[in-house]
């Protein structure tokens, strides 16, 4: 009997429980596995525990904001990250050096988010995520 590959896992980090539920339902309905966290610190813990294929995070959160989470993630991994925030402009200087990060503004279009998650779960993006942080080539446009 052939083994079936499990669907990619996505980590969703946002301090707004309603947003977390909404994104989780959207992802699960599209066939992804989903883990969640309500703070940047919880998000880093869940990332280390679960090793998701993609991280979706807010920026403006208590206990380790999204920019701190991104810096830590990029120190240890090249996981693709999608930022969903209404405050991205406030973080421009802090995000400039964090590499391959997509920023979508809240409110966001669910189908646009899914398109970007799908692209980042592709074999090309995932191969890049497996390379050491200091040697990872930048993928082409999604």
C-alpha positions in Angstrom: 0.0 0.0 0.0 1.6 3.4 -1.0 2.2 6.0 1.7 0.3 9.2 1.2 2.1 12.4 1.8 0.6 14.5 4.5 -0.5 18.0 3.6 1.8 20.9 4.4 1.6 22.5 7.8 1.2 26.3 8.3 1.8 28.1 11.5 -0.6 31.1 12.1 0.5 33.6 14.7 -1.8 36.5 15.7 -3.0 37.9 19.0 -6.5 38.2 17.7 -8.2 34.9 18.2 -10.9 35.6 15.6 -8.2 36.2 12.9 -6.5 33.0 14.0 -9.7 31.0 13.7 -10.6 32.6 10.3 -7.2 31.8 8.8 -7.1 28.3 10.3 -10.5 27.5 8.8 -9.5 28.9 5.4 -6.3 26.8 5.4 -7.9 23.6 6.6 -10.7 24.0 4.0 -7.9 24.3 1.4 -6.3 21.1 2.6 -3.5 22.4 4.9 -2.7 21.3 8.4 -2.6 24.2 10.8 -1.0 25.1 14.1 -1.6 28.4 15.9 -0.1 30.7 18.5 -1.3 34.0 20.0 2.1 35.6 20.7 5.4 35.8 19.0 7.0 33.8 21.8 4.4 31.1 21.5 4.9 31.2 17.7 8.6 30.5 18.1 8.0 27.7 20.5 5.4 26.1 18.1 7.8 26.6 15.1 10.5 24.7 16.9 8.0 22.0 17.9 6.2 21.5 14.6 8.6 22.8 11.8 5.8 24.1 9.6 6.3 24.7 5.8 5.1 28.3 6.0 4.5 30.9 8.8 1.8 33.5 8.7 2.2 36.2 11.4 0.9 39.5 12.5 3.4 42.1 13.5 1.8 44.1 16.4 1.5 41.5 19.2 2.4 41.3 22.9 5.1 39.0 24.2 7.4 39.1 21.2 6.0 41.0 18.3 6.1 39.7 14.7 9.4 41.5 13.8 11.1 39.8 16.8 9.6 36.4 15.7 10.8 37.0 12.1 14.3 37.8 13.3 14.5 34.6 15.3 13.0 32.5 12.6 15.5 33.8 10.0 18.3 33.2 12.4 17.5 29.5 12.6 15.6 28.8 9.4 14.6 29.9 5.9 11.0 29.1 6.3 8.8 31.2 4.0 7.0 33.9 6.0 3.8 35.9 5.2 3.1 38.9 7.3 -0.6 40.0 7.7 -0.7 43.4 9.4 -2.5 46.7 9.4 0.8 48.2 10.8 3.4 47.0 8.4 4.5 50.6 7.5 5.4 51.1 11.2 7.9 48.2 10.9 9.5 49.0 7.6 13.0 49.6 9.0 12.9 46.5 11.2 11.7 44.3 8.3 14.1 45.6 5.7 16.9 43.1 6.5 14.8 40.0 7.2 15.1 38.6 3.8 12.3 36.8 2.0 9.1 38.1 3.6 5.8 38.8 1.9 3.7 41.6 3.5 -0.1 41.6 3.0 -2.2 44.3 4.5 -5.2 43.6 6.7 -7.9 43.3 5.8 -6.7 40.7 3.3 -8.3 38.8 0.5 -8.5 35.1 1.5 -7.9 33.8 -2.1 -4.8 36.0 -2.4 -3.5 34.6 0.9 -4.1 31.1 -0.3 -2.3 31.8 -3.6 0.8 32.8 -1.7 0.6 29.9 0.8 0.3 27.5 -2.1 3.3 29.1 -3.9 5.4 28.9 -0.7 4.5 25.2 -0.2 5.8 24.4 -3.7 8.9 22.1 -3.9 11.1 25.1 -5.1 10.3 27.2 -2.0 10.5 24.2 0.3 13.9 23.2 -1.0 15.1 26.7 -0.3 13.7 26.5 3.3 15.9 23.4 3.9 19.2 25.1 3.0 21.2 26.7 5.8 20.3 30.4 6.4 23.6 31.8 5.2 23.5 29.9 1.9 19.8 30.1 0.8 19.3 31.4 -2.7 16.3 33.7 -3.3 13.5 32.0 -5.2 11.8 33.6 -8.2 8.6 35.5 -8.0 5.5 33.5 -6.8 
